[in-house]
């Protein structure tokens, strides 16, 4: 059903439809990690015997279409999903962000050093592929940045600075106090 009509649904639906689908998905989830095993990038479809998988794929597809048509109305939903206890919602957000980084770059940089950002980097096994795609295309302004995770602290490092850090690490000095931007 979603395969044929998700673009039309996403373009024309209100944000309340997306919120309602999310509530229906929550009811189907068995635990906080349910639905996070497979990458959205590996899936060509969904298992028809798994309602939560069907609905998460449909929700992801509808949100992709909504991101193309009306990203401003979708951004508050993305922020809400990032704070949800069910990790499938973060996985969906990362996928939507990666596919629309030009529209949601500021949201990524806004959350990166918050509790939500820390959760994303601490729980990477649940959304490795989705996070990888976000980080592969992370660019802020005219500089490419690499996200470096140090313990639970996340910092953005431009590629030139990263080279300095790697050289210092090689020679035993890992302290860096410069700025990135």
C-alpha positions as CSV (number, residue, x, y, z in Angstrom):
1,X,0.0,0.0,0.0
2,X,2.6,2.5,1.0
3,X,4.9,1.7,-1.9
4,X,2.5,3.2,-4.4
5,X,1.0,6.1,-2.5
6,X,3.5,7.3,0.1
7,X,4.6,10.3,-1.9
8,X,1.0,11.5,-2.3
9,X,0.2,10.8,1.3
10,X,3.3,12.6,2.5
11,X,2.8,15.6,0.4
12,X,-0.9,16.1,1.2
13,X,-1.2,14.9,4.8
14,X,-1.1,17.1,7.8
15,X,1.4,16.6,10.5
16,X,-1.4,15.2,12.6
17,X,-1.5,12.2,10.3
18,X,2.2,11.6,10.9
19,X,1.7,11.9,14.7
20,X,-1.2,9.5,14.6
21,X,0.8,6.9,12.6
22,X,3.6,7.3,15.2
23,X,1.1,6.6,18.0
24,X,-0.1,3.5,16.2
25,X,3.5,2.3,15.7
26,X,4.2,2.8,19.4
27,X,1.4,0.4,20.3
28,X,2.9,-2.3,18.0
29,X,6.5,-2.0,19.4
30,X,7.5,-4.7,21.9
31,X,10.3,-2.9,23.5
32,X,12.5,0.3,23.1
33,X,14.8,-1.4,20.5
34,X,12.1,-3.1,18.4
35,X,12.5,-2.4,14.7
36,X,16.1,-1.2,14.9
37,X,17.8,-4.4,13.7
38,X,17.8,-3.7,10.0
39,X,19.0,-0.6,8.2
40,X,16.5,1.3,6.1
41,X,19.2,1.4,3.5
42,X,19.3,-2.3,3.2
43,X,15.6,-2.8,2.9
44,X,13.9,-3.1,-0.5
45,X,10.6,-3.7,1.2
46,X,9.2,-5.0,4.5
47,X,8.1,-8.2,6.0
48,X,4.4,-8.5,5.6
49,X,4.1,-10.6,8.7
50,X,5.6,-7.9,10.9
51,X,3.1,-5.0,11.4
52,X,5.6,-2.7,13.2
53,X,8.0,-3.1,10.3
54,X,5.3,-2.3,7.8
55,X,4.2,0.8,9.7
56,X,7.8,2.0,10.4
57,X,8.7,1.7,6.6
58,X,5.5,3.5,5.7
59,X,6.0,6.2,8.2
60,X,9.6,6.7,7.0
61,X,8.4,6.9,3.4
62,X,5.6,9.4,4.2
63,X,8.1,11.6,6.2
64,X,10.6,11.5,3.3
65,X,7.8,12.9,1.0
66,X,6.8,15.4,3.6
67,X,10.4,16.6,3.9
68,X,10.5,17.3,0.2
69,X,7.2,19.2,0.2
70,X,7.1,20.9,3.6
71,X,10.2,20.5,5.7
72,X,9.3,23.4,8.0
73,X,6.2,21.5,9.3
74,X,8.1,18.3,9.7
75,X,11.0,19.7,11.8
76,X,9.1,19.8,15.1
77,X,8.1,16.2,14.6
78,X,11.7,15.2,13.9
79,X,12.7,16.9,17.2
80,X,9.9,15.1,19.1
81,X,10.9,11.7,17.5
82,X,14.5,12.2,18.6
83,X,13.4,12.5,22.2
84,X,11.2,9.4,22.1
85,X,12.2,6.4,24.2
86,X,11.5,4.0,21.2
87,X,14.7,4.0,19.2
88,X,13.0,3.3,15.9
89,X,11.9,6.9,15.9
90,X,15.4,8.2,16.1
91,X,16.4,5.7,13.3
92,X,13.6,7.2,11.1
93,X,14.7,10.7,11.8
94,X,18.4,10.0,11.0
95,X,17.2,8.4,7.7
96,X,15.0,11.4,6.8
97,X,17.9,13.8,7.8
98,X,20.5,12.0,5.7
99,X,18.2,12.0,2.7
100,X,17.5,15.7,3.2
101,X,20.6,17.0,4.9
102,X,20.3,20.3,2.9
103,X,17.0,20.9,4.7
104,X,17.8,19.5,8.2
105,X,21.5,20.4,8.6
106,X,20.8,23.0,11.2
107,X,18.7,20.6,13.2
108,X,21.6,18.1,13.3
109,X,24.0,20.8,14.5
110,X,21.4,22.0,17.0
111,X,21.0,18.6,18.7
112,X,24.6,17.3,18.4
113,X,25.8,18.4,21.8
114,X,22.5,17.9,23.6
115,X,21.3,14.8,25.5
116,X,19.7,13.7,22.3
117,X,23.0,13.9,20.4
118,X,24.7,12.0,23.2
119,X,22.0,9.3,23.0
120,X,22.6,9.1,19.2
121,X,26.3,8.5,19.7
122,X,26.0,6.2,22.7
123,X,23.4,3.9,21.0
124,X,25.1,3.7,17.6
125,X,24.5,-0.1,17.1
126,X,20.8,0.7,16.7
127,X,21.2,3.1,13.8
128,X,24.7,2.6,12.5
129,X,23.9,2.8,8.8
130,X,21.5,5.7,9.2
131,X,24.0,7.7,11.3
132,X,26.8,6.8,8.9
133,X,24.9,8.4,6.0
134,X,24.2,11.6,8.1
135,X,27.9,11.9,8.9
136,X,29.0,11.2,5.4
137,X,27.3,14.3,4.1
138,X,27.7,16.6,7.1
139,X,28.8,20.0,5.9
140,X,28.2,23.2,7.8
141,X,28.7,26.5,5.9
142,X,31.5,26.1,3.5
143,X,33.5,23.6,5.6
144,X,33.3,19.9,5.7
145,X,33.3,18.6,9.3
146,X,34.1,15.3,10.9
147,X,32.2,14.4,14.0
148,X,34.6,13.1,16.7
149,X,33.2,11.3,19.7
150,X,35.4,11.5,22.8
151,X,33.7,9.6,25.6
152,X,30.3,11.0,25.7
153,X,31.4,14.4,24.4
154,X,30.8,15.1,20.7
155,X,32.8,17.8,18.9
156,X,32.8,19.0,15.3
157,X,36.2,19.2,13.8
158,X,36.9,20.5,10.3
159,X,39.1,18.3,8.2
160,X,42.3,20.4,8.6
161,X,42.0,20.4,12.3
162,X,41.4,16.7,12.3
163,X,44.7,16.2,10.6
164,X,46.4,18.1,13.4
165,X,44.6,16.1,16.0
166,X,45.6,12.8,14.3
167,X,49.3,13.9,14.1
168,X,49.2,14.8,17.8
169,X,47.7,11.5,18.7
170,X,50.4,9.6,16.7
171,X,53.0,11.4,18.8
172,X,51.3,11.0,22.1
173,X,49.7,14.4,22.6
174,X,45.9,14.3,22.3
175,X,45.0,17.6,23.8
176,X,43.5,20.1,21.4
177,X,42.1,23.5,22.5
178,X,41.6,25.3,19.2
179,X,38.3,26.4,17.7
180,X,36.5,25.0,14.7
181,X,35.2,27.9,12.9
